[in-house]
């Protein structure tokens, strides 16, 4: 097992196993249609070094930590002009990608990993692929299927536009400092849906309302949205974890 030494700052957990880092980068399946990759939270560049080995990738590491940025600028002079200091969550990503398609990759900070995925949804028509490492329970939740106890809001909203694959689990001892939980690597691949076939804003509202009271039948959790004409629909006798994305689309149209 190969390791690199990572400087500690901001309480982050740095991946030190080079084989795992390479496996994460190799999970990207970029096609010839695009070659831009945004790396979120590169830290000391454990993924970056493998991204730049592929000469077809145009890699943009983005980090909010000045120490990491300074280190990357010095270590990877070939990325001059592509290493970006800033908050990924607050960026207009088109300032980087110029309205073109791009992939997102990263060993994502646990505390903002779900927010990163919702940011991806904002640019879903430009982001064909995401490969990322998350806290294991978050990765499992994003990939969960209907009927699972962990299937929820993030599962439905992301799977509406992406196919999600849970790739592998990463143990605690390959980080510096080691976290208290395991990590999981997932890949999201954009599906072929240009639109859901329903009002997307209404869809999100219904999904969130349903799972905010996940133990109740939909007839109760969505009571405020029901009318005399739709309140007897059989779908409303189910609980939210029993519904697929397609079911939620149907339900949205029923309640619109």
ZADO-1210 file (C-alpha; in nm, 4 decimals, padded with zeros to 6 digits):
<atoms>
<atom x="00.0000" y="00.0000" z="00.0000" code="UNK" pos="1"/>
<atom x="00.1505" y="00.3306" z="-00.1074" code="UNK" pos="2"/>
<atom x="00.1023" y="00.6358" z="00.1088" code="UNK" pos="3"/>
<atom x="00.1641" y="01.0069" z="00.0917" code="UNK" pos="4"/>
<atom x="00.2083" y="01.2440" z="00.3820" code="UNK" pos="5"/>
<atom x="-00.0659" y="01.5043" z="00.4100" code="UNK" pos="6"/>
<atom x="-00.0487" y="01.8291" z="00.6028" code="UNK" pos="7"/>
<atom x="-00.3300" y="01.8750" z="00.8537" code="UNK" pos="8"/>
<atom x="-00.5445" y="02.1830" z="00.8480" code="UNK" pos="9"/>
<atom x="-00.9063" y="02.2855" z="00.8916" code="UNK" pos="10"/>
<atom x="-00.9823" y="01.9513" z="01.0585" code="UNK" pos="11"/>
<atom x="-01.0039" y="01.7764" z="00.7218" code="UNK" pos="12"/>
<atom x="-00.9289" y="01.4096" z="00.6612" code="UNK" pos="13"/>
<atom x="-00.6756" y="01.3614" z="00.3828" code="UNK" pos="14"/>
<atom x="-00.6608" y="01.0427" z="00.1804" code="UNK" pos="15"/>
<atom x="-00.3064" y="00.9001" z="00.1962" code="UNK" pos="16"/>
<atom x="-00.3411" y="00.5758" z="-00.0014" code="UNK" pos="17"/>
<atom x="-00.2285" y="00.6309" z="-00.3610" code="UNK" pos="18"/>
<atom x="-00.3869" y="00.3108" z="-00.4907" code="UNK" pos="19"/>
<atom x="-00.7298" y="00.4198" z="-00.3679" code="UNK" pos="20"/>
<atom x="-00.6734" y="00.7688" z="-00.5079" code="UNK" pos="21"/>
<atom x="-00.5964" y="00.6185" z="-00.8483" code="UNK" pos="22"/>
<atom x="-00.9049" y="00.3955" z="-00.8272" code="UNK" pos="23"/>
<atom x="-01.1219" y="00.7022" z="-00.7671" code="UNK" pos="24"/>
<atom x="-00.9776" y="00.8869" z="-01.0665" code="UNK" pos="25"/>
<atom x="-01.0005" y="00.5740" z="-01.2823" code="UNK" pos="26"/>
<atom x="-01.3734" y="00.5594" z="-01.2027" code="UNK" pos="27"/>
<atom x="-01.4229" y="00.8614" z="-01.4305" code="UNK" pos="28"/>
<atom x="-01.5559" y="00.7464" z="-01.7670" code="UNK" pos="29"/>
<atom x="-01.5255" y="01.0701" z="-01.9623" code="UNK" pos="30"/>
<atom x="-01.6241" y="01.0398" z="-02.3256" code="UNK" pos="31"/>
<atom x="-01.4758" y="01.2228" z="-02.6219" code="UNK" pos="32"/>
<atom x="-01.7602" y="01.4752" z="-02.5960" code="UNK" pos="33"/>
<atom x="-01.5923" y="01.6655" z="-02.3126" code="UNK" pos="34"/>
<atom x="-01.2690" y="01.6632" z="-02.1140" code="UNK" pos="35"/>
<atom x="-01.3056" y="01.9272" z="-01.8425" code="UNK" pos="36"/>
<atom x="-01.2862" y="01.8056" z="-01.4806" code="UNK" pos="37"/>
<atom x="-01.3557" y="02.0141" z="-01.1706" code="UNK" pos="38"/>
<atom x="-01.1872" y="01.8707" z="-00.8632" code="UNK" pos="39"/>
<atom x="-01.3557" y="01.9899" z="-00.5447" code="UNK" pos="40"/>
<atom x="-01.1387" y="02.0159" z="-00.2337" code="UNK" pos="41"/>
<atom x="-00.8083" y="01.8843" z="-00.3734" code="UNK" pos="42"/>
<atom x="-00.6209" y="01.9398" z="-00.0462" code="UNK" pos="43"/>
<atom x="-00.2627" y="01.8231" z="-00.1013" code="UNK" pos="44"/>
<atom x="-00.3375" y="01.6937" z="-00.4515" code="UNK" pos="45"/>
<atom x="-00.3675" y="01.3184" z="-00.3947" code="UNK" pos="46"/>
<atom x="-00.6268" y="01.2931" z="-00.6724" code="UNK" pos="47"/>
<atom x="-00.4847" y="01.5804" z="-00.8742" code="UNK" pos="48"/>
<atom x="-00.1619" y="01.3950" z="-00.9489" code="UNK" pos="49"/>
<atom x="-00.3549" y="01.1165" z="-01.1228" code="UNK" pos="50"/>
<atom x="-00.5890" y="01.3549" z="-01.3043" code="UNK" pos="51"/>
<atom x="-00.2976" y="01.5354" z="-01.4685" code="UNK" pos="52"/>
<atom x="-00.1438" y="01.2051" z="-01.5775" code="UNK" pos="53"/>
<atom x="-00.4268" y="01.1840" z="-01.8289" code="UNK" pos="54"/>
<atom x="-00.3295" y="01.4387" z="-02.0933" code="UNK" pos="55"/>
<atom x="-00.6863" y="01.4528" z="-02.2291" code="UNK" pos="56"/>
<atom x="-00.8237" y="01.5961" z="-01.9044" code="UNK" pos="57"/>
<atom x="-00.8302" y="01.9705" z="-01.8439" code="UNK" pos="58"/>
<atom x="-00.8334" y="01.9743" z="-01.4645" code="UNK" pos="59"/>
<atom x="-00.9510" y="02.2649" z="-01.2485" code="UNK" pos="60"/>
<atom x="-00.8818" y="02.2055" z="-00.8766" code="UNK" pos="61"/>
<atom x="-01.1084" y="02.4267" z="-00.6627" code="UNK" pos="62"/>
<atom x="-01.0371" y="02.4834" z="-00.2932" code="UNK" pos="63"/>
<atom x="-01.1414" y="02.7375" z="-00.0322" code="UNK" pos="64"/>
<atom x="-00.8228" y="02.6897" z="00.1692" code="UNK" pos="65"/>
<atom x="-00.5366" y="02.9242" z="00.0807" code="UNK" pos="66"/>
<atom x="-00.2722" y="02.6882" z="00.2177" code="UNK" pos="67"/>
<atom x="-00.3868" y="02.4106" z="-00.0154" code="UNK" pos="68"/>
<atom x="-00.3975" y="02.6474" z="-00.3111" code="UNK" pos="69"/>
<atom x="-00.0450" y="02.7695" z="-00.2429" code="UNK" pos="70"/>
<atom x="00.0810" y="02.4132" z="-00.2155" code="UNK" pos="71"/>
<atom x="-00.0880" y="02.3062" z="-00.5427" code="UNK" pos="72"/>
<atom x="00.0381" y="02.6080" z="-00.7353" code="UNK" pos="73"/>
<atom x="00.3945" y="02.5243" z="-00.6301" code="UNK" pos="74"/>
<atom x="00.3636" y="02.1476" z="-00.6855" code="UNK" pos="75"/>
<atom x="00.1783" y="02.1542" z="-01.0177" code="UNK" pos="76"/>
<atom x="00.3075" y="02.4464" z="-01.2252" code="UNK" pos="77"/>
<atom x="00.1592" y="02.2798" z="-01.5334" code="UNK" pos="78"/>
<atom x="-00.1845" y="02.3743" z="-01.3947" code="UNK" pos="79"/>
<atom x="-00.1039" y="02.7465" z="-01.3970" code="UNK" pos="80"/>
<atom x="-00.4258" y="02.9423" z="-01.4430" code="UNK" pos="81"/>
<atom x="-00.6411" y="02.6379" z="-01.3653" code="UNK" pos="82"/>
<atom x="-00.6036" y="02.6169" z="-00.9854" code="UNK" pos="83"/>
<atom x="-00.8890" y="02.8153" z="-00.8350" code="UNK" pos="84"/>
<atom x="-00.9281" y="02.9654" z="-00.4898" code="UNK" pos="85"/>
<atom x="-01.2912" y="02.9939" z="-00.3899" code="UNK" pos="86"/>
<atom x="-01.6042" y="02.8378" z="-00.2444" code="UNK" pos="87"/>
<atom x="-01.7423" y="02.5758" z="-00.4849" code="UNK" pos="88"/>
<atom x="-02.0897" y="02.6136" z="-00.3358" code="UNK" pos="89"/>
<atom x="-02.1021" y="02.9850" z="-00.4136" code="UNK" pos="90"/>
<atom x="-01.9403" y="02.9771" z="-00.7579" code="UNK" pos="91"/>
<atom x="-02.1057" y="03.0245" z="-01.0912" code="UNK" pos="92"/>
<atom x="-01.9445" y="02.7178" z="-01.2434" code="UNK" pos="93"/>
<atom x="-01.9802" y="02.8636" z="-01.5900" code="UNK" pos="94"/>
<atom x="-01.7044" y="03.1065" z="-01.4994" code="UNK" pos="95"/>
<atom x="-01.4852" y="02.7958" z="-01.5210" code="UNK" pos="96"/>
<atom x="-01.6623" y="02.5705" z="-01.7682" code="UNK" pos="97"/>
<atom x="-01.7816" y="02.8429" z="-02.0099" code="UNK" pos="98"/>
<atom x="-02.1228" y="02.6794" z="-02.0624" code="UNK" pos="99"/>
<atom x="-01.9621" y="02.3515" z="-02.1705" code="UNK" pos="100"/>
<atom x="-01.9941" y="02.0029" z="-02.0206" code="UNK" pos="101"/>
<atom x="-01.7665" y="01.9045" z="-01.7308" code="UNK" pos="102"/>
<atom x="-01.7256" y="01.6248" z="-01.4770" code="UNK" pos="103"/>
<atom x="-01.6950" y="01.6736" z="-01.1006" code="UNK" pos="104"/>
<atom x="-01.4650" y="01.4664" z="-00.8805" code="UNK" pos="105"/>
<atom x="-01.3413" y="01.4898" z="-00.5253" code="UNK" pos="106"/>
<atom x="-01.2740" y="01.3554" z="-00.1810" code="UNK" pos="107"/>
<atom x="-01.5589" y="01.5731" z="-00.0639" code="UNK" pos="108"/>
<atom x="-01.5594" y="01.7353" z="00.2824" code="UNK" pos="109"/>
<atom x="-01.8162" y="01.5427" z="00.4855" code="UNK" pos="110"/>
<atom x="-01.9911" y="01.8517" z="00.6192" code="UNK" pos="111"/>
<atom x="-02.0834" y="01.9904" z="00.2756" code="UNK" pos="112"/>
<atom x="-02.0966" y="01.6753" z="00.0607" code="UNK" pos="113"/>
<atom x="-02.4769" y="01.6744" z="00.0216" code="UNK" pos="114"/>
<atom x="-02.4708" y="02.0461" z="-00.0628" code="UNK" pos="115"/>
<atom x="-02.2141" y="01.9710" z="-00.3329" code="UNK" pos="116"/>
<atom x="-02.4545" y="01.7222" z="-00.4915" code="UNK" pos="117"/>
<atom x="-02.7413" y="01.9699" z="-00.4858" code="UNK" pos="118"/>
<atom x="-02.5084" y="02.2219" z="-00.6505" code="UNK" pos="119"/>
<atom x="-02.4479" y="01.9569" z="-00.9179" code="UNK" pos="120"/>
<atom x="-02.8248" y="01.9360" z="-00.9708" code="UNK" pos="121"/>
<atom x="-02.8301" y="02.3092" z="-01.0458" code="UNK" pos="122"/>
<atom x="-02.5917" y="02.2370" z="-01.3361" code="UNK" pos="123"/>
<atom x="-02.7268" y="01.8922" z="-01.4261" code="UNK" pos="124"/>
<atom x="-02.7486" y="01.9701" z="-01.7967" code="UNK" pos="125"/>
<atom x="-02.3754" y="02.0428" z="-01.8028" code="UNK" pos="126"/>
<atom x="-02.2503" y="01.7751" z="-01.5629" code="UNK" pos="127"/>
<atom x="-02.2659" y="01.4289" z="-01.7239" code="UNK" pos="128"/>
<atom x="-02.0717" y="01.2586" z="-01.4452" code="UNK" pos="129"/>
<atom x="-01.9707" y="01.2864" z="-01.0796" code="UNK" pos="130"/>
<atom x="-01.7262" y="01.0619" z="-00.8951" code="UNK" pos="131"/>
<atom x="-01.6851" y="01.1327" z="-00.5281" code="UNK" pos="132"/>
<atom x="-01.5932" y="01.0014" z="-00.1863" code="UNK" pos="133"/>
<atom x="-01.8435" y="01.0646" z="00.0911" code="UNK" pos="134"/>
<atom x="-01.9139" y="00.9504" z="00.4430" code="UNK" pos="135"/>
<atom x="-02.0313" y="00.5920" z="00.3852" code="UNK" pos="136"/>
<atom x="-02.3857" y="00.6459" z="00.5093" code="UNK" pos="137"/>
<atom x="-02.4280" y="00.9461" z="00.2782" code="UNK" pos="138"/>
<atom x="-02.2994" y="00.7503" z="-00.0223" code="UNK" pos="139"/>
<atom x="-02.5350" y="00.4644" z="00.0606" code="UNK" pos="140"/>
<atom x="-02.8288" y="00.7022" z="00.0976" code="UNK" pos="141"/>
<atom x="-02.7694" y="00.8605" z="-00.2425" code="UNK" pos="142"/>
<atom x="-02.7515" y="00.5144" z="-00.4038" code="UNK" pos="143"/>
<atom x="-03.0427" y="00.3614" z="-00.2064" code="UNK" pos="144"/>
<atom x="-03.3305" y="00.1974" z="-00.3944" code="UNK" pos="145"/>
<atom x="-03.7053" y="00.2253" z="-00.3222" code="UNK" pos="146"/>
<atom x="-03.8076" y="00.0107" z="-00.0288" code="UNK" pos="147"/>
<atom x="-03.4874" y="00.0752" z="00.1633" code="UNK" pos="148"/>
<atom x="-03.5016" y="00.2369" z="00.5071" code="UNK" pos="149"/>
<atom x="-03.2347" y="00.4859" z="00.3962" code="UNK" pos="150"/>
<atom x="-03.4063" y="00.5775" z="00.0675" code="UNK" pos="151"/>
<atom x="-03.5053" y="00.9418" z="00.1030" code="UNK" pos="152"/>
<atom x="-03.5026" y="01.2948" z="-00.0320" code="UNK" pos="153"/>
<atom x="-03.1457" y="01.2907" z="-00.1674" code="UNK" pos="154"/>
<atom x="-03.2034" y="00.9482" z="-00.3244" code="UNK" pos="155"/>
<atom x="-03.5109" y="01.0626" z="-00.5179" code="UNK" pos="156"/>
<atom x="-03.3951" y="01.4083" z="-00.6229" code="UNK" pos="157"/>
<atom x="-03.0573" y="01.2873" z="-00.7488" code="UNK" pos="158"/>
<atom x="-03.1833" y="00.9654" z="-00.9076" code="UNK" pos="159"/>
<atom x="-03.4401" y="01.1691" z="-01.0986" code="UNK" pos="160"/>
<atom x="-03.1553" y="01.2874" z="-01.3213" code="UNK" pos="161"/>
<atom x="-02.8618" y="01.0542" z="-01.2474" code="UNK" pos="162"/>
<atom x="-02.7935" y="00.6818" z="-01.2393" code="UNK" pos="163"/>
<atom x="-02.6078" y="00.6160" z="-00.9145" code="UNK" pos="164"/>
<atom x="-02.3549" y="00.3362" z="-00.8548" code="UNK" pos="165"/>
<atom x="-02.1967" y="00.2565" z="-00.5190" code="UNK" pos="166"/>
<atom x="-01.8417" y="00.1615" z="-00.6213" code="UNK" pos="167"/>
<atom x="-01.6462" y="00.0704" z="-00.3082" code="UNK" pos="168"/>
<atom x="-01.5944" y="00.1326" z="00.0628" code="UNK" pos="169"/>
<atom x="-01.2841" y="00.3009" z="00.2063" code="UNK" pos="170"/>
<atom x="-01.1599" y="00.2206" z="00.5572" code="UNK" pos="171"/>
<atom x="-01.0677" y="00.4794" z="00.8173" code="UNK" pos="172"/>
<atom x="-00.6964" y="00.3949" z="00.8360" code="UNK" pos="173"/>
<atom x="-00.6084" y="00.5380" z="00.4939" code="UNK" pos="174"/>
<atom x="-00.6745" y="00.8966" z="00.6042" code="UNK" pos="175"/>
<atom x="-00.4682" y="01.1479" z="00.7990" code="UNK" pos="176"/>
<atom x="-00.6086" y="01.2013" z="01.0545" code="UNK" pos="177"/>
<atom x="-00.8361" y="00.8933" z="01.0489" code="UNK" pos="178"/>
<atom x="-01.2088" y="00.9768" z="01.0626" code="UNK" pos="179"/>
<atom x="-01.4405" y="00.7918" z="01.2998" code="UNK" pos="180"/>
<atom x="-01.6480" y="00.6514" z="01.0121" code="UNK" pos="181"/>
<atom x="-01.5917" y="00.4629" z="00.6888" code="UNK" pos="182"/>
<atom x="-01.6199" y="00.6330" z="00.3515" code="UNK" pos="183"/>
<atom x="-01.7879" y="00.5293" z="00.0290" code="UNK" pos="184"/>
<atom x="-01.7136" y="00.6133" z="-00.3343" code="UNK" pos="185"/>
<atom x="-02.0036" y="00.6566" z="-00.5757" code="UNK" pos="186"/>
<atom x="-02.0443" y="00.7493" z="-00.9414" code="UNK" pos="187"/>
<atom x="-02.3373" y="00.9484" z="-01.0763" code="UNK" pos="188"/>
<atom x="-02.4017" y="00.9332" z="-01.4509" code="UNK" pos="189"/>
<atom x="-02.6504" y="01.1679" z="-01.6126" code="UNK" pos="190"/>
<atom x="-02.9546" y="00.9855" z="-01.7498" code="UNK" pos="191"/>
<atom x="-03.1340" y="01.0785" z="-02.0714" code="UNK" pos="192"/>
<atom x="-03.4119" y="01.2846" z="-01.9167" code="UNK" pos="193"/>
<atom x="-03.4251" y="01.6413" z="-02.0397" code="UNK" pos="194"/>
<atom x="-03.7200" y="01.7001" z="-01.8090" code="UNK" pos="195"/>
<atom x="-03.9172" y="01.4963" z="-01.5593" code="UNK" pos="196"/>
<atom x="-04.2530" y="01.5212" z="-01.7285" code="UNK" pos="197"/>
<atom x="-04.3904" y="01.7252" z="-01.4404" code="UNK" pos="198"/>
<atom x="-04.3383" y="02.0586" z="-01.2694" code="UNK" pos="199"/>
<atom x="-03.9894" y="02.0197" z="-01.1202" code="UNK" pos="200"/>
<atom x="-04.0430" y="02.2717" z="-00.8411" code="UNK" pos="201"/>
<atom x="-04.3645" y="02.0975" z="-00.7399" code="UNK" pos="202"/>
<atom x="-04.1867" y="01.7600" z="-00.7600" code="UNK" pos="203"/>
<atom x="-03.9217" y="01.8735" z="-00.5120" code="UNK" pos="204"/>
<atom x="-04.1873" y="02.0142" z="-00.2801" code="UNK" pos="205"/>
<atom x="-04.3832" y="01.6880" z="-00.2762" code="UNK" pos="206"/>
<atom x="-04.0741" y="01.4702" z="-00.2255" code="UNK" pos="207"/>
<atom x="-03.9623" y="01.6828" z="00.0699" code="UNK" pos="208"/>
<atom x="-04.3088" y="01.6958" z="00.2264" code="UNK" pos="209"/>
<atom x="-04.3494" y="01.3200" z="00.1911" code="UNK" pos="210"/>
<atom x="-04.0166" y="01.2243" z="00.3491" code="UNK" pos="211"/>
<atom x="-04.0404" y="01.4833" z="00.6261" code="UNK" pos="212"/>
<atom x="-04.3104" y="01.2524" z="00.7652" code="UNK" pos="213"/>
<atom x="-04.1775" y="00.9280" z="00.6216" code="UNK" pos="214"/>
<atom x="-04.3576" y="00.6997" z="00.8663" code="UNK" pos="215"/>
<atom x="-04.6974" y="00.8273" z="00.7603" code="UNK" pos="216"/>
<atom x="-04.9019" y="00.7304" z="00.4579" code="UNK" pos="217"/>
<atom x="-04.8870" y="00.9901" z="00.1823" code="UNK" pos="218"/>
<atom x="-05.2551" y="01.0633" z="00.2358" code="UNK" pos="219"/>
<atom x="-05.1603" y="01.2122" z="00.5720" code="UNK" pos="220"/>
<atom x="-04.8252" y="01.3724" z="00.4956" code="UNK" pos="221"/>
<atom x="-04.9615" y="01.5399" z="00.1793" code="UNK" pos="222"/>
<atom x="-05.3046" y="01.6183" z="00.3218" code="UNK" pos="223"/>
<atom x="-05.2740" y="01.9918" z="00.2545" code="UNK" pos="224"/>
<atom x="-05.2277" y="01.9252" z="-00.1190" code="UNK" pos="225"/>
<atom x="-05.5232" y="01.6899" z="-00.1661" code="UNK" pos="226"/>
<atom x="-05.8594" y="01.7659" z="-00.3198" code="UNK" pos="227"/>
<atom x="-06.1894" y="01.5807" z="-00.3420" code="UNK" pos="228"/>
<atom x="-06.0947" y="01.4493" z="-00.6858" code="UNK" pos="229"/>
<atom x="-05.7585" y="01.2969" z="-00.5968" code="UNK" pos="230"/>
<atom x="-05.7667" y="01.2083" z="-00.2270" code="UNK" pos="231"/>
<atom x="-05.8826" y="00.8492" z="-00.2908" code="UNK" pos="232"/>
<atom x="-05.5968" y="00.7600" z="-00.5249" code="UNK" pos="233"/>
<atom x="-05.4431" y="00.4264" z="-00.4282" code="UNK" pos="234"/>
<atom x="-05.0888" y="00.5668" z="-00.4397" code="UNK" pos="235"/>
<atom x="-05.1708" y="00.7803" z="-00.1361" code="UNK" pos="236"/>
<atom x="-05.2060" y="00.4684" z="00.0811" code="UNK" pos="237"/>
<atom x="-04.8307" y="00.4065" z="00.0482" code="UNK" pos="238"/>
<atom x="-04.5379" y="00.5464" z="00.2438" code="UNK" pos="239"/>
<atom x="-04.2781" y="00.7584" z="00.0612" code="UNK" pos="240"/>
<atom x="-03.9997" y="00.4970" z="00.0603" code="UNK" pos="241"/>
<atom x="-04.2270" y="00.2699" z="-00.1442" code="UNK" pos="242"/>
<atom x="-04.2369" y="00.5117" z="-00.4398" code="UNK" pos="243"/>
<atom x="-03.9891" y="00.5184" z="-00.7268" code="UNK" pos="244"/>
<atom x="-03.8862" y="00.8381" z="-00.9040" code="UNK" pos="245"/>
<atom x="-04.1457" y="00.7606" z="-01.1728" code="UNK" pos="246"/>
<atom x="-04.4101" y="00.7202" z="-00.9014" code="UNK" pos="247"/>
<atom x="-04.3236" y="01.0601" z="-00.7562" code="UNK" pos="248"/>
<atom x="-04.3532" y="01.2130" z="-01.1038" code="UNK" pos="249"/>
<atom x="-04.6985" y="01.0542" z="-01.1381" code="UNK" pos="250"/>
<atom x="-04.7914" y="01.1779" z="-00.7921" code="UNK" pos="251"/>
<atom x="-04.6747" y="01.5300" z="-00.8762" code="UNK" pos="252"/>
<atom x="-04.8967" y="01.5388" z="-01.1836" code="UNK" pos="253"/>
<atom x="-05.1855" y="01.4038" z="-00.9770" code="UNK" pos="254"/>
<atom x="-05.1486" y="01.6824" z="-00.7226" code="UNK" pos="255"/>
<atom x="-05.0821" y="01.9671" z="-00.9653" code="UNK" pos="256"/>
</atoms>
